[in-house]
Amino acid sequence: MTSLSTRARRAATLGIAATLFPAMTVLGPSGPAAAEVQALHDIARSTAARATCVPGSTPESGLQGDVPAADRDNGRSTQGYTCNITRVGSYGGHGGGVVSAAFDTCVYIGSFIPGSFAGPAVGVQVLDVADPANPVLIGALTEPAMLAGTWESLKVNTTRKLLAATGAPFLTGAGLMSVYDISDCRHPRLLNPGAGSNLSIPLPITAHEGGFSPDGNTYWSSGVAPGLVSAIDLRDPARPRVIWQGLPGPSMHGMGFSADGNRLYLTNNMGGVTIMDISAVQRRDPDPVVPVLSETTWTDGWATQHAIPVTYGGTPYLFAPDEAGSGGVKLIDISDETRPRVANSIKLEINLPENLDTALASSMGGSIFSYDPHYCTADRPADPTALACAWFGSGIRVFDVRDPFQVTEIGYYNPPARKNDADRIVNSAHKTMSVIGAPVLGANALMQAITSGVFDPGQALSTRSGQVVFGDMSSDWCTSPPHWQGNQLWVSCNDNTYSTLALDPTVYTPPADQQTTIGS
């Protein structure tokens, strides 16, 4: 039997080799040339109205979304911040990867190298949350893709009760993918022991992001460099096969799908979204052509993470978070697919151009991100009432979006910093990436603030200004999509691993048709 450490080394080696030798991938037809690019240059300068905190909350001490330098230095951030949200259960564990997933009464904690194969939390951790107040670790998934780091690819399809992920050891990976039957969520069953899971039978894919089509018959995988996008047929999960590939852009990211599976809303690492007609793939045409219907880019934020299709009064929109650059979460009207329109932006006070000097002062020494959204979930696809977002540095933020043009924050939970427990959280993506202490991914937004004359160099200085390397873990990173469960949110943050949160009933009433809506 192959030892675990040997399998891990082989998985990492395969991912590196496949990335360096793209000839292993055969490109399919990409369809007609892309539509004209629509470039948007406006910078949103408004924020979601602050939440009014109920008694018993422990609110933020600074700007909305900020973890002030003083709080980081004096230990206040190790207590966390709450407003209308309480933690009712947790599993501290050894940290979480970038994206985790939930199904039924289980949570699957994403993996991140080197901790994912160096132990003690090996592979994707399986938690039983049947008692939300007392989550229990019950197992782990240790196929090569799970050991290699699942990054943003660990996703569930509820229709077919499938869990899948691709392996991405060093930002981008290749070749590795495992698919599980989770009809018994506590005991995932590997369905593809051959292609994708067997190291000698790699799939011709790149990996970083991924997601299911709504019917669960196709898993789409994208790598960040290059921006290769692959459609993988899972009608027979035991025999996954690539049925289309293309390069819609130099660096593509996450995605969302229309309810019928005929549209792919593909996000762009440069900032933007591309709408593609994937109906030929959905139909399983023998030689599918995938036209690009529109390509929209913007300068207010970049590394657009994923797209959440929703409707308001029957009109289709996307919620699209920008992972970097203080762009917040955009609301995009896609009623004209050839010319999408940004209808609103959801930002916190710390994201405004005039506050980025304060953001730099407090986030220095916290790692490469400062305060930006990562993954969000709506509480239903049609006329959503609330949007919950995992926000780098700022915790879990929950917004009332019944009127998407007048958004109000109704609660937040920024978990306690585990800076005094850093040696334990070996699987934390935050810990691994804290080798860099400066928030370098916010540089473009800082330049915009400087250029527009609203950046005060004096305000940007603090006791933390010299911490350009080796971040001190003085705030957590929340990056995983929150899972709606009535008045509860099941969340995974990098350092705190897993928490069950409860929204105060005075600020949120779950709709009867509540459905966690992530887009893919």
C-alpha positions in Angstrom: 0.0 0.0 0.0 1.3 3.5 -0.9 2.1 5.6 2.2 0.2 8.8 2.7 3.3 11.0 2.5 4.4 9.3 -0.7 0.9 9.9 -2.3 1.0 13.5 -1.2 4.4 14.1 -2.8 3.3 12.4 -6.0 0.2 14.5 -6.1 2.1 17.7 -5.8 4.7 16.6 -8.3 1.9 15.7 -10.8 0.3 19.1 -10.4 3.5 20.9 -11.0 4.5 18.9 -14.0 1.1 19.2 -15.6 1.1 22.9 -15.1 4.5 23.3 -16.7 3.7 21.1 -19.7 0.3 22.3 -21.0 0.7 20.1 -24.1 -1.1 17.5 -22.1 -4.2 19.5 -22.6 -6.1 19.4 -25.9 -8.1 22.6 -26.6 -11.6 22.2 -28.0 -13.3 24.9 -30.2 -13.8 28.1 -28.4 -16.6 29.4 -30.8 -16.9 32.8 -32.4 -14.7 35.7 -31.4 -15.6 37.5 -28.2 -18.0 40.3 -28.2 -16.7 43.9 -27.8 -15.3 44.5 -24.4 -17.2 47.0 -22.2 -14.9 48.8 -19.9 -16.3 50.5 -16.8 -14.2 53.1 -14.9 -16.5 54.5 -12.2 -15.5 54.0 -8.5 -18.4 53.4 -6.2 -18.3 55.8 -3.2 -21.2 54.7 -1.1 -21.6 52.0 1.6 -24.2 49.7 3.0 -25.9 51.4 5.9 -24.5 50.3 9.3 -26.3 47.7 11.3 -27.9 48.7 14.6 -26.6 46.3 17.2 -28.8 44.7 19.8 -27.8 44.6 23.4 -25.2 42.0 24.1 -23.3 42.7 20.9 -19.6 43.4 21.0 -19.3 45.8 18.1 -16.4 47.1 16.0 -14.4 49.9 17.5 -13.5 51.7 14.3 -14.8 52.1 10.8 -17.3 49.5 9.4 -15.2 46.5 8.5 -11.9 47.7 10.1 -9.8 45.9 12.7 -7.9 48.9 14.0 -4.1 48.8 14.6 -4.7 49.5 18.3 -7.0 46.5 18.6 -4.5 44.2 16.8 -1.7 45.4 19.0 -3.4 45.3 22.4 -5.1 42.0 21.9 -8.7 43.3 21.6 -8.9 41.5 18.2 -8.4 38.1 19.9 -11.9 38.6 21.4 -13.6 39.2 18.0 -16.5 41.5 17.1 -20.2 40.7 17.0 -23.4 42.6 16.0 -26.7 40.8 16.0 -24.9 37.4 15.5 -23.8 35.0 18.2 -21.6 31.9 17.9 -23.6 28.9 19.2 -21.0 26.2 18.3 -17.5 25.7 16.9 -14.8 23.3 15.9 -11.4 24.9 16.4 -9.4 22.2 14.7 -6.3 23.0 12.7 -7.5 25.7 10.3 -9.4 25.7 7.0 -8.5 26.1 3.4 -9.9 28.7 1.1 -13.4 27.3 0.4 -15.3 24.7 2.3 -18.7 23.1 1.5 -21.8 21.9 3.3 -24.5 19.4 2.7 -27.3 18.0 4.8 -25.8 17.8 8.4 -22.1 17.8 7.2 -19.4 20.3 6.5 -16.4 19.6 4.4 -13.4 21.8 5.4 -11.2 22.7 2.4 -7.5 21.7 2.4 -4.5 23.8 1.8 -0.8 22.8 1.4 1.5 22.2 3.1 -0.7 21.5 6.1 -3.1 19.3 4.1 -0.5 16.6 3.8 1.9 17.4 6.6 -0.7 16.7 9.3 -2.3 16.7 11.8 -5.3 17.7 9.7 -4.7 15.6 6.6 -6.8 16.2 3.5 -10.4 17.5 3.5 -11.9 17.2 7.0 -15.4 15.9 7.4 -17.5 17.4 10.2 -20.8 16.2 11.6 -23.0 19.2 12.4 -26.2 17.3 13.3 -25.9 19.1 16.6 -24.9 22.6 15.4 -23.7 23.5 18.9 -21.3 20.6 19.0 -19.7 19.9 15.6 -17.6 16.7 15.6 -14.8 15.7 13.3 -15.7 12.2 11.9 -13.3 11.6 9.0 -11.1 12.9 6.2 -10.9 12.6 2.4 -7.3 11.8 1.4 -7.4 11.2 -2.4 -4.6 13.1 -4.2 -6.8 16.0 -5.1 -7.8 16.4 -1.5 -4.2 16.3 -0.3 -2.9 18.7 -3.0 -5.1 21.6 -1.8 -8.6 22.2 -2.9 -8.4 26.0 -3.1 -11.7 27.3 -4.5 -12.9 24.1 -6.2 -14.6 22.2 -3.3 -18.3 22.3 -4.3 -21.5 20.3 -3.7 -24.3 19.7 -6.1 -27.5 19.1 -4.1 -29.5 17.7 -7.0 -27.3 14.7 -7.5 -25.7 14.7 -4.0 -22.2 15.0 -5.3 -19.1 16.5 -3.8 -16.1 17.3 -6.1 -12.8 19.1 -6.0 -9.7 19.5 -8.0 -6.1 19.7 -6.7 -4.3 23.0 -6.8 -1.0 22.8 -4.9 0.5 26.1 -5.9 -2.3 28.5 -6.8 -2.8 26.5 -10.0 -2.7 22.8 -10.4 -3.6 20.2 -13.0 -4.7 16.7 -13.6 -6.3 15.9 -10.2 -10.1 15.6 -9.5 -12.1 13.4 -7.2 -15.9 13.0 -7.1 -17.9 11.6 -4.2 -21.4 10.3 -3.5 -22.6 12.2 -0.4 -26.1 10.8 -0.2 -24.8 9.7 3.2 -23.0 12.9 4.0 -21.1 11.4 6.9 -19.5 8.8 4.7 -18.5 10.2 1.3 -17.9 7.4 -1.3 -15.3 7.9 -4.0 -16.9 7.4 -7.4 -13.9 7.9 -9.7 -11.0 5.7 -8.6 -9.6 6.0 -12.1 -9.2 9.2 -14.1 -8.5 12.2 -11.8 -8.0 10.1 -8.7 -5.4 7.7 -9.9 -2.1 9.5 -10.2 -1.3 7.6 -13.4 -4.5 8.7 -15.1 -4.6 12.5 -14.9 -7.4 14.5 -16.4 -6.4 17.2 -19.0 -7.4 20.1 -16.8 -6.0 23.0 -14.9 -7.3 23.7 -11.5 -7.9 26.5 -9.0 -11.7 27.3 -9.2 -14.6 25.1 -10.1 -18.3 24.5 -9.9 -21.3 22.4 -10.9 -23.9 23.2 -13.5 -27.3 23.2 -11.8 -28.2 19.7 -13.0 -24.9 18.3 -11.6 -24.1 16.7 -15.0 -21.1 19.0 -15.7 -18.3 20.2 -13.4 -16.4 23.3 -14.8 -12.8 23.8 -13.8 -10.7 26.9 -14.3 -7.1 27.7 -13.7 -5.8 31.2 -13.1 -2.6 31.0 -15.2 -3.4 30.2 -17.9 -7.2 30.9 -17.9 -8.1 27.5 -19.3 -11.7 26.5 -18.7 -12.7 22.9 -18.9 -16.2 21.3 -19.0 -16.1 17.8 -17.4 -18.9 15.4 -18.1 -20.1 13.8 -14.9 -23.2 12.0 -16.2 -21.2 8.9 -15.3 -19.2 10.1 -12.3 -17.0 7.0 -12.4 -15.7 8.1 -15.7 -15.2 11.9 -15.8 -14.2 13.2 -19.2 -13.4 16.6 -20.7 -15.9 17.5 -23.3 -15.0 21.1 -24.0 -12.1 23.5 -23.3 -11.3 27.0 -24.1 -9.3 30.1 -23.2 -11.8 32.9 -22.8 -9.1 35.2 -21.3 -5.6 35.2 -19.9 -6.7 34.7 -16.3 -10.2 33.5 -15.5 -11.6 32.8 -12.0 -14.9 31.6 -10.6 -18.3 31.3 -12.1 -22.1 31.1 -11.8 -24.7 29.4 -14.0 -28.2 30.3 -15.2 -30.9 28.0 -13.8 -31.2 26.1 -17.1 -27.4 25.6 -17.4 -27.2 27.4 -20.7 -25.3 30.4 -19.5 -21.9 30.6 -17.9 -21.1 33.8 -15.9 -17.3 33.5 -15.8 -15.4 36.0 -13.6 -12.2 37.6 -14.6 -9.1 38.0 -12.4 -8.4 41.4 -13.9 -11.9 42.5 -12.7 -15.0 41.7 -14.6 -17.4 39.1 -15.9 -17.8 37.3 -19.2 -21.1 35.8 -20.3 -20.9 32.7 -22.4 -23.5 30.7 -24.2 -22.8 27.1 -23.1 -26.1 25.6 -24.3 -24.2 23.4 -26.8 -22.3 21.8 -23.9 -25.4 21.5 -21.9 -27.1 19.7 -24.8 -24.0 17.5 -25.3 -23.5 18.5 -29.0 -20.7 16.4 -30.4 -18.6 19.4 -31.4 -19.8 22.2 -29.1 -19.4 25.8 -30.0 -19.4 28.3 -27.0 -20.0 31.9 -28.1 -19.0 34.8 -25.9 -22.0 37.1 -25.6 -20.4 39.9 -23.7 -17.2 40.8 -21.8 -17.4 43.5 -19.1 -14.4 44.8 -17.2 -14.0 47.4 -14.5 -11.3 49.2 -12.5 -13.2 49.4 -9.2 -11.8 46.2 -7.8 -10.2 43.1 -9.4 -9.9 39.3 -9.0 -13.6 39.1 -9.3 -14.3 35.9 -7.4 -17.6 34.3 -8.5 -21.1 35.2 -9.8 -24.4 34.6 -8.0 -27.4 34.7 -10.4 -30.6 36.0 -8.8 -33.8 37.6 -10.0 -35.7 40.6 -8.6 -39.3 40.8 -9.9 -38.2 38.5 -12.7 -35.3 40.7 -13.8 -32.0 38.8 -13.9 -29.0 40.1 -11.9 -25.6 38.9 -10.7 -24.0 39.5 -7.3 -20.2 39.5 -8.0 -17.7 40.0 -5.2 -14.2 41.5 -6.0 -11.6 39.6 -4.0 -9.1 42.5 -4.2 -9.0 46.2 -4.9 -11.8 47.5 -2.6 -14.5 46.9 -5.2 -17.0 45.3 -2.8 -19.8 43.3 -4.2 -21.4 44.4 -7.4 -25.0 44.0 -8.4 -25.1 43.6 -12.2 -28.2 43.8 -14.3 -27.9 41.2 -17.1 -31.3 41.6 -18.7 -29.3 42.6 -21.8 -26.7 39.8 -21.9 -24.8 41.7 -24.6 -24.3 44.7 -22.4 -24.5 44.1 -18.6 -24.9 47.1 -16.3 -23.5 47.6 -12.8 -26.7 48.7 -10.9 -25.2 49.0 -7.4 -22.2 48.2 -5.3 -22.1 46.9 -1.7 -19.1 48.2 0.2 -18.1 48.7 3.8 -16.7 52.0 5.1 -13.2 50.6 5.2 -13.4 50.1 1.4 -14.0 53.7 0.5 -11.2 55.5 -1.3 -10.9 58.1 1.4 -10.5 55.4 4.1 -7.9 53.3 2.3 -5.1 55.1 4.3 -6.7 53.9 7.5 -7.1 50.4 6.0 -3.4 50.4 5.2 -2.5 51.4 8.7 -4.5 48.6 10.3 -4.0 45.8 7.8 -0.2 46.0 7.5 1.2 42.9 9.0 -2.0 41.0 8.4 -1.0 39.3 5.1 -1.5 40.0 1.4 -5.3 40.9 1.6 -6.7 43.7 3.7 -10.5 44.0 3.7 -12.3 42.5 0.7 -15.2 40.1 0.1 -14.5 36.6 -1.2 -17.5 34.3 -1.4 -21.1 35.3 -0.8 -24.4 33.4 -0.7 -28.0 34.7 -1.2 -30.7 33.1 0.9 -32.8 32.2 -2.2 -32.4 32.7 -6.0 -35.6 34.6 -6.6 -36.1 37.9 -4.7 -33.5 37.1 -2.1 -34.0 38.8 1.3 -30.4 38.6 2.6 -26.8 38.2 1.3 -24.1 36.7 3.6 -20.5 37.3 2.6 -17.2 36.1 3.9 -15.0 39.1 4.0 -11.2 39.1 4.3 -10.2 40.7 7.6 -13.8 41.8 8.3 -15.4 38.5 9.1 -18.9 37.4 8.1 -21.1 40.3 6.9 -24.9 39.9 6.4 -26.9 42.4 4.4 -30.6 43.0 3.9 -31.0 42.9 0.1 -34.8 42.9 -0.3 -34.3 46.3 -2.0 -31.0 45.7 -3.8 -30.6 49.4 -4.5 -30.8 50.4 -0.8 -28.7 47.8 1.0 -28.4 47.7 4.8 -26.0 45.6 6.9 -28.0 43.7 9.5 -25.2 41.9 11.3 -21.6 40.8 11.4 -19.3 38.3 13.1 -15.6 38.8 13.0 -14.1 35.8 14.7 -11.4 36.0 17.4 -7.9 36.2 16.1 -5.9 33.0 16.8 -2.6 34.8 16.9 -1.7 33.1 20.2 -2.5 29.7 18.7 -0.7 30.0 15.3 1.4 26.9 15.7 -1.8 24.8 15.8 -3.6 26.0 12.6 -1.4 24.2 10.1 -4.2 24.0 7.5 -5.0 27.7 7.5 -4.6 29.4 4.1 -4.2 32.6 6.0 -1.3 31.3 8.0 0.5 30.0 5.0 0.1 33.2 3.0 1.1 35.4 6.0 4.7 35.0 5.0 4.0 38.3 3.4 2.8 40.9 5.8 1.9 43.8 3.5 -1.6 43.9 1.9 -0.1 44.0 -1.6 -3.3 43.0 -3.4 -4.8 46.3 -2.5 -2.1 48.3 -4.3 -4.2 49.3 -7.3 -6.9 50.8 -5.0 -4.3 52.7 -3.0 -2.9 54.1 -6.2 -6.4 55.2 -7.3 -6.9 56.9 -3.9 -3.5 58.6 -4.2 -4.3 59.8 -7.7 -7.6 61.2 -6.7 -6.0 63.1 -3.8 -7.9 61.4 -0.9 -5.0 59.4 0.5 -3.3 60.9 3.6 0.2 59.4 4.1 0.2 60.4 7.7 -3.0 58.5 8.3 -1.6 55.4 6.7 1.2 55.2 9.3 0.8 53.1 12.5 2.7 50.9 14.9 2.4 48.2 12.3 3.8 50.0 9.3 7.1 48.1 9.3 5.5 44.6 9.2 6.0 43.9 5.5 6.8 40.3 6.0 5.6 37.6 8.4 2.0 38.6 9.3 1.1 38.3 13.0 -2.3 36.6 12.6 -4.1 39.5 14.3 -7.3 39.0 12.5 -8.8 35.9 10.8 -9.6 35.5 7.1 -13.2 34.4 6.3 -13.2 33.2 2.7 -15.8 30.4 2.4 -19.4 30.7 1.3 -21.7 30.9 4.3 -24.4 28.2 4.4 -27.9 29.2 5.3 -29.7 27.0 7.7 -32.8 28.9 9.0 -31.6 31.6 11.3 -28.2 30.0 11.4 -25.1 30.4 9.2 -22.6 27.6 9.0 -19.3 29.2 8.2 -15.6 28.3 7.8 -12.9 30.8 8.4 -9.2 30.1 7.8 -7.9 30.3 11.4 -11.1 29.4 13.3 -11.9 26.4 11.0 -15.7 26.2 11.6 -18.4 28.1 13.5 -22.2 27.8 13.8 -23.6 31.3 13.9 -27.1 32.5 14.8 -28.7 35.7 13.5 -30.9 37.6 16.0 -34.5 37.0 15.1 -35.2 40.8 15.3 -33.0 41.3 12.2 -33.7 38.3 10.0 -36.7 36.1 9.3 -35.9 33.1 7.1 -38.1 32.9 4.0 -40.1 29.7 3.7 -38.2 28.8 0.5 -34.8 29.6 1.9 -32.1 28.1 -0.3 -28.3 28.7 -0.1 -27.5 30.2 -3.4 -23.9 30.3 -4.4 -24.1 30.2 -8.2 -22.2 27.0 -8.9 
